[in-house]
Amino acid sequence: MVRVGPDAVRVDGTLGEAAWNLATPVTNFTQREPNEGEPARDSMEVRFLYDEGSLYVGARMYSSQSVQASLSRRDDRGQAELFAIALDTYLDRRTAYGFGVTAAGVRVDVFFPTDNPKPRRNRF
C-alpha cells in the first residue's frame, strides 16, 4: 500500500496514473468458486493506494473464458463476475465492511456484523 498526494488518482476505471505503478501488485489469489481455496484459474493484479481521506483499490483481471456480465439491481450481483474486497476495520476478525463491482458495473456493498458467514444485507 502506497500513500499518494492529493489528485494523484483519478477514479475513472483506467488505472492510467503513474501512482498505480508505485504500488506492488498483489497476485497470490485463491478462488471461491467452484473449488474454494484452490489457486485462481486466471491471473489478477490488485494494487492499493491511499491519501488523506481515501483508499483506492485498482484491479486488473484476466480471463481465459468469456466473462458473465449480466445486469442486475444495485447490491445484487446476480450471476455476474464480481470483484469485491472486505475490510476488517475493527481488527477483530468478526466484523467487516465490503464493497465490490460486477463485470456489468453493478455496485455491491455489504456489512458482516459477526463471524457469521452470511452478512446482514447481501453476500459476495
C-alpha positions as CSV (number, residue, x, y, z in Angstrom):
1,M,0.0,0.0,0.0
2,V,1.4,3.4,-1.0
3,R,0.5,6.8,0.2
4,V,-0.1,9.3,-2.6
5,G,-0.6,13.0,-2.7
6,P,-3.9,14.8,-3.4
7,D,-5.1,14.4,-7.0
8,A,-2.7,11.5,-7.7
9,V,-5.5,9.2,-8.6
10,R,-8.5,9.8,-10.9
11,V,-11.4,7.5,-10.3
12,D,-12.1,6.6,-13.9
13,G,-11.5,2.9,-14.1
14,T,-8.4,3.1,-16.3
15,L,-5.5,2.8,-13.8
16,G,-3.5,5.1,-16.1
17,E,-2.0,7.4,-13.5
18,A,1.7,6.9,-12.6
19,A,0.8,6.4,-9.0
20,W,-0.5,2.9,-9.7
21,N,3.0,1.9,-10.8
22,L,4.3,2.7,-7.3
23,A,2.3,0.0,-5.6
24,T,3.4,-3.6,-5.6
25,P,0.7,-5.7,-7.1
26,V,-0.9,-8.5,-5.0
27,T,-1.1,-11.6,-7.2
28,N,-1.4,-14.7,-5.0
29,F,-5.2,-15.2,-5.1
30,T,-7.3,-18.3,-4.5
31,Q,-10.7,-19.0,-5.9
32,R,-14.0,-19.1,-4.0
33,E,-16.0,-21.0,-6.7
34,P,-16.1,-23.7,-7.9
35,N,-13.3,-25.0,-5.6
36,E,-12.7,-22.7,-2.6
37,G,-9.1,-22.3,-1.6
38,E,-7.5,-23.6,-4.8
39,P,-5.3,-21.3,-6.9
40,A,-7.2,-18.9,-9.1
41,R,-7.6,-20.2,-12.6
42,D,-6.8,-16.8,-14.2
43,S,-4.3,-14.1,-13.1
44,M,-5.2,-10.9,-11.3
45,E,-3.2,-7.9,-10.1
46,V,-4.6,-5.7,-7.3
47,R,-2.9,-2.5,-6.1
48,F,-3.7,-0.4,-3.1
49,L,-3.1,3.4,-2.8
50,Y,-4.4,5.8,-0.1
51,D,-4.3,9.5,0.6
52,E,-5.5,11.7,3.4
53,G,-9.2,10.7,3.0
54,S,-9.5,7.8,0.7
55,L,-8.4,4.2,-0.1
56,Y,-8.0,3.4,-3.7
57,V,-8.2,-0.2,-5.0
58,G,-7.1,-0.9,-8.5
59,A,-7.5,-4.3,-10.1
60,R,-6.6,-5.8,-13.5
61,M,-8.3,-9.2,-14.1
62,Y,-7.6,-11.5,-16.9
63,S,-10.0,-14.2,-18.1
64,S,-9.3,-17.2,-20.3
65,Q,-13.1,-17.7,-20.8
66,S,-16.0,-15.4,-21.6
67,V,-17.0,-13.1,-18.7
68,Q,-20.5,-13.2,-17.3
69,A,-21.7,-9.6,-17.1
70,S,-25.4,-9.8,-16.6
71,L,-27.1,-6.6,-15.4
72,S,-28.9,-6.6,-12.0
73,R,-30.1,-4.2,-9.3
74,R,-27.6,-2.5,-7.0
75,D,-26.3,-4.8,-4.3
76,D,-27.4,-7.9,-6.2
77,R,-24.6,-9.5,-8.1
78,G,-26.9,-11.8,-9.9
79,Q,-24.9,-14.3,-12.0
80,A,-22.2,-11.7,-13.0
81,E,-18.5,-12.0,-12.3
82,L,-17.6,-9.9,-9.2
83,F,-14.5,-8.2,-7.8
84,A,-15.0,-7.5,-4.1
85,I,-13.0,-6.6,-1.0
86,A,-13.9,-6.7,2.7
87,L,-12.2,-4.5,5.3
88,D,-12.0,-5.7,8.9
89,T,-12.0,-2.1,10.3
90,Y,-12.1,-3.2,14.0
91,L,-9.3,-5.8,13.5
92,D,-11.5,-8.4,15.4
93,R,-11.8,-10.9,12.5
94,R,-15.6,-10.8,13.0
95,T,-16.9,-7.5,11.7
96,A,-16.2,-6.2,8.2
97,Y,-17.5,-3.8,5.6
98,G,-17.3,-5.0,2.0
99,F,-17.7,-3.4,-1.4
100,G,-17.5,-4.7,-4.9
101,V,-18.4,-4.2,-8.5
102,T,-19.6,-6.7,-11.1
103,A,-18.4,-7.0,-14.7
104,A,-21.5,-5.1,-15.7
105,G,-20.7,-2.3,-13.3
106,V,-23.3,-3.1,-10.6
107,R,-22.1,-1.9,-7.2
108,V,-22.4,-4.2,-4.2
109,D,-22.0,-3.1,-0.6
110,V,-22.3,-5.5,2.4
111,F,-21.9,-5.5,6.1
112,F,-20.6,-8.5,8.0
113,P,-21.7,-7.9,11.6
114,T,-20.2,-11.0,13.2
115,D,-18.2,-14.1,12.3
116,N,-21.5,-15.4,10.7
117,P,-20.6,-16.2,7.0
118,K,-24.0,-14.7,5.9
119,P,-23.9,-10.9,6.0
120,R,-26.9,-8.9,7.0
121,R,-27.7,-7.4,3.6
122,N,-26.1,-9.5,0.9
123,R,-23.3,-11.9,0.2
124,F,-20.4,-11.7,-2.2
